[in-house]
Amino acid sequence: MTRILTPLLAALAAAALSAVVVPPGQAAPQQAPPAAHTGNVQQETIRMATYNASLNRGAEGELLADLATPDNQQARNIAEVIQRNNPDILLLNEFDYAEGNAAVDLFRQNYLQVSQNAQAPVEYSYAYAAPSNTGIDTGVDLNNDGVLGTGDDAFGFGLFPGQYGMVVLSKYPIDTANVRTFQNFLWKDMPGNLMPTDYYSAQAQELLRLSSKSHWDVPVQVGNKTVHVLASHPTPPSFDGPEDRNGKRNYDEIRFWADYAAGGPRASYIYDDGGAQGGLKPGSRFVVMGDQNSDPRDGDSYPGAIDQLLDHPRIQDPRPASQGAVEAAALQGGANISHLGDPRFDTADFNDDPAPGNLRADYVLPSKNLLVRGAGVFWPKRGEAGSELTGEFPFPTSDHRLVWADVQLRG
């Protein structure tokens, strides 16, 4: 979309930028120094990050082909963003799944481990990827359009199995033997769920899975401590009708982690793909990460969706911010002008006219027994280093921004 800056919007932009006062500790620098590693696990600062990288393609195998050589410009740009921020543990959303970590290995070898634009290469010795519900046909007409086998009739919207998948990359060992996945958890098995039963047929209600992609609990070993990466990518709360089937599913996908993190009786209904039941044990260290597709104040979310995590008694919100997001909202205008939320916290650059405008969609939410040392959103202002990597539509990387938080493990 071409954005035209009128004199009125230019004046609004200048006023907005000159009026921004950032309270201490709320807005982090665009290119913060890498987390310091001391060798002492209780003093070591670990950078946790999430990034919807838009490394999804329109047909199965296309991503493998794009990553097979070191010449794909979007992949190079994505790798440079990662190298500039240098996270220790990284969740990538919208990374097409290929069996055997084939796409992940190509991305590491041909892009992350190769210097991009004079940035230091980054090496992730450990990776976890697993199948996604996207593109797996249900055999049922889920969207009630009278046609079977469309992307809307899959367990999660997708044109082929694994489209819009995800991967966890880590510099620390992943305890793969104890990973829990919840790909097959049925929506109907969540007590008090919001499934619109007046919309879905009885057959659809019986087989529809909760996760539009999947929910993963990926334990990462940092010294003798374990940090659980709770990774997901709930469906956007849009592209539906008055029944709000996607908005309600988004709410319940977010609720899943709220119940899982609470543990105890609240999580007793949960079962994983191996049949084990329940949520996290008391005292577990964890970080909820991913594109949650929900803004606390703006957009199409079902009321209170992301607040289930932001207001959770076991979770803290480091409120990562950027000045680039403030600048973008002011310059682009449109729906951003009427937003209720503070644009500092936006993480995604969406269509401004007519809606939804820029939103906070991506989150790194540590448990309260982790000590937050800093947080930020990689969204440079125009002219700043790295601003050519974010840009405006058509984006050189993604319409989302990398979000990070530096945490220390407590004893």
Helices and strands as residue ranges (DSSP letters): H 7-19, E 45-55, H 62-67, H 73-85, E 89-95, G 99-101, H 102-107, I 108-112, E 126-129, G 151-153, E 166-170, G 176-178, E 180-181, G 187-189, H 202-207, E 215-222, E 225-232, H 245-262, G 264-267, E 285-291, H 307-310, H 323-332, G 334-338, G 343-345, E 362-366, E 370-377, G 387-389, E 403-409
